Amino acid sequence: MIQVTRKDEKEANENLIRRFNRKVLQSGVLSTVKATQRFEKPISKIERRKKAIIRRARKADKMMKMRLGLR
């Protein structure tokens, strides 16, 4: 989808850019592009939980070493 904005006579460039930005925001092009950039493959709940358990264990280990002064 291409947004076309023509410059009127005696119109400042800032106004033209402002109109273009408003058209792009209203059309929803940016939101769809950002949504496709952030797309991740769906991970099953079990895999996500396993990763969270590993992450918590590593953090707890790191905090314990910091408390003991080993790190």
mmCIF file as gemmi writes it, N, C-alpha and C atoms, coordinates in Angstrom:
data_model
loop_
_atom_site.group_PDB
_atom_site.id
_atom_site.type_symbol
_atom_site.label_atom_id
_atom_site.label_alt_id
_atom_site.label_comp_id
_atom_site.label_asym_id
_atom_site.label_entity_id
_atom_site.label_seq_id
_atom_site.pdbx_PDB_ins_code
_atom_site.Cartn_x
_atom_site.Cartn_y
_atom_site.Cartn_z
_atom_site.occupancy
_atom_site.B_iso_or_equiv
_atom_site.pdbx_formal_charge
_atom_site.auth_seq_id
_atom_site.auth_asym_id
_atom_site.pdbx_PDB_model_num
ATOM 1 N N . MET Axp A 1 ? 0.848 -1.171 0 1 0 ? 1 A 1
ATOM 2 C CA . MET Axp A 1 ? 0 0 0 1 0 ? 1 A 1
ATOM 3 C C . MET Axp A 1 ? 0.896 1.237 0 1 0 ? 1 A 1
ATOM 4 N N . ILE Axp A 2 ? 0.743 2.061 -0.98 1 0 ? 2 A 1
ATOM 5 C CA . ILE Axp A 2 ? 1.559 3.248 -1.121 1 0 ? 2 A 1
ATOM 6 C C . ILE Axp A 2 ? 0.734 4.467 -0.735 1 0 ? 2 A 1
ATOM 7 N N . GLN Axp A 3 ? 1.312 5.301 0.111 1 0 ? 3 A 1
ATOM 8 C CA . GLN Axp A 3 ? 0.649 6.541 0.505 1 0 ? 3 A 1
ATOM 9 C C . GLN Axp A 3 ? 1.157 7.663 -0.394 1 0 ? 3 A 1
ATOM 10 N N . VAL Axp A 4 ? 0.247 8.287 -1.123 1 0 ? 4 A 1
ATOM 11 C CA . VAL Axp A 4 ? 0.62 9.37 -2.026 1 0 ? 4 A 1
ATOM 12 C C . VAL Axp A 4 ? 0.165 10.684 -1.413 1 0 ? 4 A 1
ATOM 13 N N . THR Axp A 5 ? 1.1 11.623 -1.287 1 0 ? 5 A 1
ATOM 14 C CA . THR Axp A 5 ? 0.79 12.946 -0.769 1 0 ? 5 A 1
ATOM 15 C C . THR Axp A 5 ? 1.415 13.961 -1.698 1 0 ? 5 A 1
ATOM 16 N N . ARG Axp A 6 ? 0.58 14.781 -2.298 1 0 ? 6 A 1
ATOM 17 C CA . ARG Axp A 6 ? 1.089 15.788 -3.221 1 0 ? 6 A 1
ATOM 18 C C . ARG Axp A 6 ? 1.198 17.126 -2.509 1 0 ? 6 A 1
ATOM 19 N N . LYS Axp A 7 ? 2.225 17.865 -2.879 1 0 ? 7 A 1
ATOM 20 C CA . LYS Axp A 7 ? 2.453 19.161 -2.264 1 0 ? 7 A 1
ATOM 21 C C . LYS Axp A 7 ? 1.576 20.22 -2.931 1 0 ? 7 A 1
ATOM 22 N N . ASP Axp A 8 ? 0.863 20.969 -2.092 1 0 ? 8 A 1
ATOM 23 C CA . ASP Axp A 8 ? 0.076 22.088 -2.614 1 0 ? 8 A 1
ATOM 24 C C . ASP Axp A 8 ? 1.001 23.278 -2.841 1 0 ? 8 A 1
ATOM 25 N N . GLU Axp A 9 ? 0.514 24.222 -3.647 1 0 ? 9 A 1
ATOM 26 C CA . GLU Axp A 9 ? 1.313 25.437 -3.861 1 0 ? 9 A 1
ATOM 27 C C . GLU Axp A 9 ? 1.394 26.223 -2.556 1 0 ? 9 A 1
ATOM 28 N N . LYS Axp A 10 ? 2.542 26.816 -2.31 1 0 ? 10 A 1
ATOM 29 C CA . LYS Axp A 10 ? 2.801 27.639 -1.133 1 0 ? 10 A 1
ATOM 30 C C . LYS Axp A 10 ? 2.685 26.841 0.166 1 0 ? 10 A 1
ATOM 31 N N . GLU Axp A 11 ? 2.871 25.524 0.111 1 0 ? 11 A 1
ATOM 32 C CA . GLU Axp A 11 ? 2.812 24.717 1.321 1 0 ? 11 A 1
ATOM 33 C C . GLU Axp A 11 ? 4.231 24.434 1.799 1 0 ? 11 A 1
ATOM 34 N N . ALA Axp A 12 ? 4.463 24.552 3.075 1 0 ? 12 A 1
ATOM 35 C CA . ALA Axp A 12 ? 5.784 24.303 3.635 1 0 ? 12 A 1
ATOM 36 C C . ALA Axp A 12 ? 6.063 22.793 3.667 1 0 ? 12 A 1
ATOM 37 N N . ASN Axp A 13 ? 7.332 22.455 3.58 1 0 ? 13 A 1
ATOM 38 C CA . ASN Axp A 13 ? 7.706 21.041 3.591 1 0 ? 13 A 1
ATOM 39 C C . ASN Axp A 13 ? 7.323 20.369 4.904 1 0 ? 13 A 1
ATOM 40 N N . GLU Axp A 14 ? 7.388 21.103 6.012 1 0 ? 14 A 1
ATOM 41 C CA . GLU Axp A 14 ? 7.023 20.532 7.305 1 0 ? 14 A 1
ATOM 42 C C . GLU Axp A 14 ? 5.554 20.109 7.322 1 0 ? 14 A 1
ATOM 43 N N . ASN Axp A 15 ? 4.7 20.935 6.714 1 0 ? 15 A 1
ATOM 44 C CA . ASN Axp A 15 ? 3.278 20.593 6.656 1 0 ? 15 A 1
ATOM 45 C C . ASN Axp A 15 ? 3.051 19.353 5.802 1 0 ? 15 A 1
ATOM 46 N N . LEU Axp A 16 ? 3.794 19.257 4.718 1 0 ? 16 A 1
ATOM 47 C CA . LEU Axp A 16 ? 3.672 18.088 3.851 1 0 ? 16 A 1
ATOM 48 C C . LEU Axp A 16 ? 4.073 16.821 4.599 1 0 ? 16 A 1
ATOM 49 N N . ILE Axp A 17 ? 5.169 16.883 5.327 1 0 ? 17 A 1
ATOM 50 C CA . ILE Axp A 17 ? 5.627 15.725 6.104 1 0 ? 17 A 1
ATOM 51 C C . ILE Axp A 17 ? 4.615 15.375 7.182 1 0 ? 17 A 1
ATOM 52 N N . ARG Axp A 18 ? 4.054 16.386 7.834 1 0 ? 18 A 1
ATOM 53 C CA . ARG Axp A 18 ? 3.057 16.159 8.876 1 0 ? 18 A 1
ATOM 54 C C . ARG Axp A 18 ? 1.824 15.475 8.301 1 0 ? 18 A 1
ATOM 55 N N . ARG Axp A 19 ? 1.362 15.935 7.129 1 0 ? 19 A 1
ATOM 56 C CA . ARG Axp A 19 ? 0.198 15.306 6.486 1 0 ? 19 A 1
ATOM 57 C C . ARG Axp A 19 ? 0.488 13.867 6.109 1 0 ? 19 A 1
ATOM 58 N N . PHE Axp A 20 ? 1.686 13.63 5.581 1 0 ? 20 A 1
ATOM 59 C CA . PHE Axp A 20 ? 2.067 12.272 5.186 1 0 ? 20 A 1
ATOM 60 C C . PHE Axp A 20 ? 2.097 11.353 6.407 1 0 ? 20 A 1
ATOM 61 N N . ASN Axp A 21 ? 2.714 11.816 7.481 1 0 ? 21 A 1
ATOM 62 C CA . ASN Axp A 21 ? 2.78 10.996 8.7 1 0 ? 21 A 1
ATOM 63 C C . ASN Axp A 21 ? 1.392 10.681 9.229 1 0 ? 21 A 1
ATOM 64 N N . ARG Axp A 22 ? 0.497 11.65 9.19 1 0 ? 22 A 1
ATOM 65 C CA . ARG Axp A 22 ? -0.864 11.434 9.663 1 0 ? 22 A 1
ATOM 66 C C . ARG Axp A 22 ? -1.571 10.38 8.807 1 0 ? 22 A 1
ATOM 67 N N . LYS Axp A 23 ? -1.387 10.457 7.478 1 0 ? 23 A 1
ATOM 68 C CA . LYS Axp A 23 ? -2.003 9.47 6.582 1 0 ? 23 A 1
ATOM 69 C C . LYS Axp A 23 ? -1.48 8.067 6.857 1 0 ? 23 A 1
ATOM 70 N N . VAL Axp A 24 ? -0.181 7.968 7.066 1 0 ? 24 A 1
ATOM 71 C CA . VAL Axp A 24 ? 0.421 6.655 7.327 1 0 ? 24 A 1
ATOM 72 C C . VAL Axp A 24 ? -0.113 6.086 8.633 1 0 ? 24 A 1
ATOM 73 N N . LEU Axp A 25 ? -0.197 6.911 9.669 1 0 ? 25 A 1
ATOM 74 C CA . LEU Axp A 25 ? -0.71 6.435 10.954 1 0 ? 25 A 1
ATOM 75 C C . LEU Axp A 25 ? -2.171 6.005 10.845 1 0 ? 25 A 1
ATOM 76 N N . GLN Axp A 26 ? -2.976 6.779 10.125 1 0 ? 26 A 1
ATOM 77 C CA . GLN Axp A 26 ? -4.394 6.455 9.998 1 0 ? 26 A 1
ATOM 78 C C . GLN Axp A 26 ? -4.626 5.2 9.17 1 0 ? 26 A 1
ATOM 79 N N . SER Axp A 27 ? -3.742 4.926 8.222 1 0 ? 27 A 1
ATOM 80 C CA . SER Axp A 27 ? -3.933 3.75 7.369 1 0 ? 27 A 1
ATOM 81 C C . SER Axp A 27 ? -3.58 2.459 8.091 1 0 ? 27 A 1
ATOM 82 N N . GLY Axp A 28 ? -2.749 2.528 9.139 1 0 ? 28 A 1
ATOM 83 C CA . GLY Axp A 28 ? -2.388 1.332 9.892 1 0 ? 28 A 1
ATOM 84 C C . GLY Axp A 28 ? -1.244 0.555 9.282 1 0 ? 28 A 1
ATOM 85 N N . VAL Axp A 29 ? -0.524 1.138 8.356 1 0 ? 29 A 1
ATOM 86 C CA . VAL Axp A 29 ? 0.588 0.446 7.697 1 0 ? 29 A 1
ATOM 87 C C . VAL Axp A 29 ? 1.705 0.174 8.695 1 0 ? 29 A 1
ATOM 88 N N . LEU Axp A 30 ? 2.033 1.172 9.509 1 0 ? 30 A 1
ATOM 89 C CA . LEU Axp A 30 ? 3.128 1.015 10.463 1 0 ? 30 A 1
ATOM 90 C C . LEU Axp A 30 ? 2.846 -0.086 11.474 1 0 ? 30 A 1
ATOM 91 N N . SER Axp A 31 ? 1.623 -0.159 11.976 1 0 ? 31 A 1
ATOM 92 C CA . SER Axp A 31 ? 1.298 -1.161 12.986 1 0 ? 31 A 1
ATOM 93 C C . SER Axp A 31 ? 1.42 -2.572 12.419 1 0 ? 31 A 1
ATOM 94 N N . THR Axp A 32 ? 1.014 -2.771 11.164 1 0 ? 32 A 1
ATOM 95 C CA . THR Axp A 32 ? 1.14 -4.108 10.575 1 0 ? 32 A 1
ATOM 96 C C . THR Axp A 32 ? 2.601 -4.475 10.334 1 0 ? 32 A 1
ATOM 97 N N . VAL Axp A 33 ? 3.412 -3.51 9.923 1 0 ? 33 A 1
ATOM 98 C CA . VAL Axp A 33 ? 4.832 -3.784 9.691 1 0 ? 33 A 1
ATOM 99 C C . VAL Axp A 33 ? 5.531 -4.112 11 1 0 ? 33 A 1
ATOM 100 N N . LYS Axp A 34 ? 5.244 -3.352 12.055 1 0 ? 34 A 1
ATOM 101 C CA . LYS Axp A 34 ? 5.861 -3.609 13.35 1 0 ? 34 A 1
ATOM 102 C C . LYS Axp A 34 ? 5.432 -4.967 13.895 1 0 ? 34 A 1
ATOM 103 N N . ALA Axp A 35 ? 4.186 -5.338 13.674 1 0 ? 35 A 1
ATOM 104 C CA . ALA Axp A 35 ? 3.702 -6.628 14.156 1 0 ? 35 A 1
ATOM 105 C C . ALA Axp A 35 ? 4.419 -7.778 13.453 1 0 ? 35 A 1
ATOM 106 N N . THR Axp A 36 ? 4.689 -7.632 12.163 1 0 ? 36 A 1
ATOM 107 C CA . THR Axp A 36 ? 5.376 -8.71 11.453 1 0 ? 36 A 1
ATOM 108 C C . THR Axp A 36 ? 6.847 -8.755 11.817 1 0 ? 36 A 1
ATOM 109 N N . GLN Axp A 37 ? 7.439 -7.636 12.222 1 0 ? 37 A 1
ATOM 110 C CA . GLN Axp A 37 ? 8.84 -7.645 12.637 1 0 ? 37 A 1
ATOM 111 C C . GLN Axp A 37 ? 9.014 -8.402 13.947 1 0 ? 37 A 1
ATOM 112 N N . ARG Axp A 38 ? 8.042 -8.304 14.834 1 0 ? 38 A 1
ATOM 113 C CA . ARG Axp A 38 ? 8.153 -8.921 16.151 1 0 ? 38 A 1
ATOM 114 C C . ARG Axp A 38 ? 7.644 -10.352 16.184 1 0 ? 38 A 1
ATOM 115 N N . PHE Axp A 39 ? 7.285 -10.914 15.066 1 0 ? 39 A 1
ATOM 116 C CA . PHE Axp A 39 ? 6.706 -12.253 15.052 1 0 ? 39 A 1
ATOM 117 C C . PHE Axp A 39 ? 7.732 -13.278 15.493 1 0 ? 39 A 1
ATOM 118 N N . GLU Axp A 40 ? 7.336 -14.135 16.411 1 0 ? 40 A 1
ATOM 119 C CA . GLU Axp A 40 ? 8.167 -15.242 16.849 1 0 ? 40 A 1
ATOM 120 C C . GLU Axp A 40 ? 7.368 -16.52 16.668 1 0 ? 40 A 1
ATOM 121 N N . LYS Axp A 41 ? 8.072 -17.596 16.425 1 0 ? 41 A 1
ATOM 122 C CA . LYS Axp A 41 ? 7.376 -18.868 16.304 1 0 ? 41 A 1
ATOM 123 C C . LYS Axp A 41 ? 6.764 -19.239 17.656 1 0 ? 41 A 1
ATOM 124 N N . PRO Axp A 42 ? 5.575 -19.797 17.644 1 0 ? 42 A 1
ATOM 125 C CA . PRO Axp A 42 ? 4.945 -20.157 18.912 1 0 ? 42 A 1
ATOM 126 C C . PRO Axp A 42 ? 5.719 -21.282 19.604 1 0 ? 42 A 1
ATOM 127 N N . ILE Axp A 43 ? 6.009 -21.072 20.869 1 0 ? 43 A 1
ATOM 128 C CA . ILE Axp A 43 ? 6.725 -22.072 21.66 1 0 ? 43 A 1
ATOM 129 C C . ILE Axp A 43 ? 5.705 -22.716 22.583 1 0 ? 43 A 1
ATOM 130 N N . SER Axp A 44 ? 5.831 -24.015 22.749 1 0 ? 44 A 1
ATOM 131 C CA . SER Axp A 44 ? 4.876 -24.699 23.604 1 0 ? 44 A 1
ATOM 132 C C . SER Axp A 44 ? 5.067 -24.272 25.053 1 0 ? 44 A 1
ATOM 133 N N . LYS Axp A 45 ? 4.02 -24.457 25.843 1 0 ? 45 A 1
ATOM 134 C CA . LYS Axp A 45 ? 4.074 -24.052 27.245 1 0 ? 45 A 1
ATOM 135 C C . LYS Axp A 45 ? 5.17 -24.812 27.994 1 0 ? 45 A 1
ATOM 136 N N . ILE Axp A 46 ? 5.346 -26.064 27.671 1 0 ? 46 A 1
ATOM 137 C CA . ILE Axp A 46 ? 6.343 -26.877 28.368 1 0 ? 46 A 1
ATOM 138 C C . ILE Axp A 46 ? 7.747 -26.325 28.118 1 0 ? 46 A 1
ATOM 139 N N . GLU Axp A 47 ? 8.062 -26.001 26.873 1 0 ? 47 A 1
ATOM 140 C CA . GLU Axp A 47 ? 9.388 -25.456 26.562 1 0 ? 47 A 1
ATOM 141 C C . GLU Axp A 47 ? 9.602 -24.115 27.25 1 0 ? 47 A 1
ATOM 142 N N . ARG Axp A 48 ? 8.577 -23.274 27.245 1 0 ? 48 A 1
ATOM 143 C CA . ARG Axp A 48 ? 8.687 -21.966 27.889 1 0 ? 48 A 1
ATOM 144 C C . ARG Axp A 48 ? 8.927 -22.118 29.389 1 0 ? 48 A 1
ATOM 145 N N . ARG Axp A 49 ? 8.226 -23.066 30.017 1 0 ? 49 A 1
ATOM 146 C CA . ARG Axp A 49 ? 8.401 -23.306 31.455 1 0 ? 49 A 1
ATOM 147 C C . ARG Axp A 49 ? 9.801 -23.826 31.755 1 0 ? 49 A 1
ATOM 148 N N . LYS Axp A 50 ? 10.301 -24.731 30.903 1 0 ? 50 A 1
ATOM 149 C CA . LYS Axp A 50 ? 11.647 -25.26 31.114 1 0 ? 50 A 1
ATOM 150 C C . LYS Axp A 50 ? 12.686 -24.152 31.052 1 0 ? 50 A 1
ATOM 151 N N . LYS Axp A 51 ? 12.541 -23.275 30.079 1 0 ? 51 A 1
ATOM 152 C CA . LYS Axp A 51 ? 13.476 -22.153 29.955 1 0 ? 51 A 1
ATOM 153 C C . LYS Axp A 51 ? 13.391 -21.231 31.167 1 0 ? 51 A 1
ATOM 154 N N . ALA Axp A 52 ? 12.182 -21.007 31.668 1 0 ? 52 A 1
ATOM 155 C CA . ALA Axp A 52 ? 12.01 -20.134 32.829 1 0 ? 52 A 1
ATOM 156 C C . ALA Axp A 52 ? 12.657 -20.751 34.064 1 0 ? 52 A 1
ATOM 157 N N . ILE Axp A 53 ? 12.521 -22.062 34.234 1 0 ? 53 A 1
ATOM 158 C CA . ILE Axp A 53 ? 13.135 -22.748 35.373 1 0 ? 53 A 1
ATOM 159 C C . ILE Axp A 53 ? 14.653 -22.626 35.31 1 0 ? 53 A 1
ATOM 160 N N . ILE Axp A 54 ? 15.222 -22.826 34.134 1 0 ? 54 A 1
ATOM 161 C CA . ILE Axp A 54 ? 16.677 -22.71 33.965 1 0 ? 54 A 1
ATOM 162 C C . ILE Axp A 54 ? 17.127 -21.281 34.257 1 0 ? 54 A 1
ATOM 163 N N . ARG Axp A 55 ? 16.37 -20.307 33.772 1 0 ? 55 A 1
ATOM 164 C CA . ARG Axp A 55 ? 16.721 -18.898 33.979 1 0 ? 55 A 1
ATOM 165 C C . ARG Axp A 55 ? 16.694 -18.547 35.467 1 0 ? 55 A 1
ATOM 166 N N . ARG Axp A 56 ? 15.67 -19.02 36.189 1 0 ? 56 A 1
ATOM 167 C CA . ARG Axp A 56 ? 15.585 -18.743 37.625 1 0 ? 56 A 1
ATOM 168 C C . ARG Axp A 56 ? 16.726 -19.401 38.383 1 0 ? 56 A 1
ATOM 169 N N . ALA Axp A 57 ? 17.067 -20.628 37.987 1 0 ? 57 A 1
ATOM 170 C CA . ALA Axp A 57 ? 18.153 -21.333 38.669 1 0 ? 57 A 1
ATOM 171 C C . ALA Axp A 57 ? 19.479 -20.605 38.47 1 0 ? 57 A 1
ATOM 172 N N . ARG Axp A 58 ? 19.752 -20.15 37.258 1 0 ? 58 A 1
ATOM 173 C CA . ARG Axp A 58 ? 20.99 -19.418 36.992 1 0 ? 58 A 1
ATOM 174 C C . ARG Axp A 58 ? 21.043 -18.12 37.796 1 0 ? 58 A 1
ATOM 175 N N . LYS Axp A 59 ? 19.913 -17.431 37.864 1 0 ? 59 A 1
ATOM 176 C CA . LYS Axp A 59 ? 19.873 -16.172 38.61 1 0 ? 59 A 1
ATOM 177 C C . LYS Axp A 59 ? 20.102 -16.427 40.096 1 0 ? 59 A 1
ATOM 178 N N . ALA Axp A 60 ? 19.47 -17.466 40.641 1 0 ? 60 A 1
ATOM 179 C CA . ALA Axp A 60 ? 19.646 -17.796 42.058 1 0 ? 60 A 1
ATOM 180 C C . ALA Axp A 60 ? 21.095 -18.162 42.348 1 0 ? 60 A 1
ATOM 181 N N . ASP Axp A 61 ? 21.722 -18.925 41.445 1 0 ? 61 A 1
ATOM 182 C CA . ASP Axp A 61 ? 23.12 -19.309 41.611 1 0 ? 61 A 1
ATOM 183 C C . ASP Axp A 61 ? 24.026 -18.077 41.597 1 0 ? 61 A 1
ATOM 184 N N . LYS Axp A 62 ? 23.748 -17.178 40.68 1 0 ? 62 A 1
ATOM 185 C CA . LYS Axp A 62 ? 24.543 -15.95 40.577 1 0 ? 62 A 1
ATOM 186 C C . LYS Axp A 62 ? 24.403 -15.101 41.839 1 0 ? 62 A 1
ATOM 187 N N . MET Axp A 63 ? 23.175 -14.964 42.347 1 0 ? 63 A 1
ATOM 188 C CA . MET Axp A 63 ? 22.957 -14.183 43.562 1 0 ? 63 A 1
ATOM 189 C C . MET Axp A 63 ? 23.639 -14.822 44.765 1 0 ? 63 A 1
ATOM 190 N N . MET Axp A 64 ? 23.608 -16.147 44.851 1 0 ? 64 A 1
ATOM 191 C CA . MET Axp A 64 ? 24.247 -16.846 45.954 1 0 ? 64 A 1
ATOM 192 C C . MET Axp A 64 ? 25.757 -16.617 45.915 1 0 ? 64 A 1
ATOM 193 N N . LYS Axp A 65 ? 26.369 -16.68 44.739 1 0 ? 65 A 1
ATOM 194 C CA . LYS Axp A 65 ? 27.808 -16.427 44.613 1 0 ? 65 A 1
ATOM 195 C C . LYS Axp A 65 ? 28.152 -14.989 44.986 1 0 ? 65 A 1
ATOM 196 N N . MET Axp A 66 ? 27.276 -14.049 44.606 1 0 ? 66 A 1
ATOM 197 C CA . MET Axp A 66 ? 27.523 -12.648 44.962 1 0 ? 66 A 1
ATOM 198 C C . MET Axp A 66 ? 27.469 -12.457 46.475 1 0 ? 66 A 1
ATOM 199 N N . ARG Axp A 67 ? 26.528 -13.136 47.145 1 0 ? 67 A 1
ATOM 200 C CA . ARG Axp A 67 ? 26.402 -13.025 48.599 1 0 ? 67 A 1
ATOM 201 C C . ARG Axp A 67 ? 27.605 -13.617 49.313 1 0 ? 67 A 1
ATOM 202 N N . LEU Axp A 68 ? 28.14 -14.7 48.748 1 0 ? 68 A 1
ATOM 203 C CA . LEU Axp A 68 ? 29.298 -15.335 49.361 1 0 ? 68 A 1
ATOM 204 C C . LEU Axp A 68 ? 30.606 -14.62 49.015 1 0 ? 68 A 1
ATOM 205 N N . GLY Axp A 69 ? 30.555 -13.714 48.065 1 0 ? 69 A 1
ATOM 206 C CA . GLY Axp A 69 ? 31.737 -12.963 47.685 1 0 ? 69 A 1
ATOM 207 C C . GLY Axp A 69 ? 32.641 -13.698 46.71 1 0 ? 69 A 1
ATOM 208 N N . LEU Axp A 70 ? 32.107 -14.679 46.05 1 0 ? 70 A 1
ATOM 209 C CA . LEU Axp A 70 ? 32.919 -15.449 45.087 1 0 ? 70 A 1
ATOM 210 C C . LEU Axp A 70 ? 32.993 -14.755 43.736 1 0 ? 70 A 1
ATOM 211 N N . ARG Axp A 71 ? 32.112 -13.876 43.498 1 0 ? 71 A 1
ATOM 212 C CA . ARG Axp A 71 ? 32.083 -13.239 42.192 1 0 ? 71 A 1
ATOM 213 C C . ARG Axp A 71 ? 32.168 -11.763 42.301 1 0 ? 71 A 1
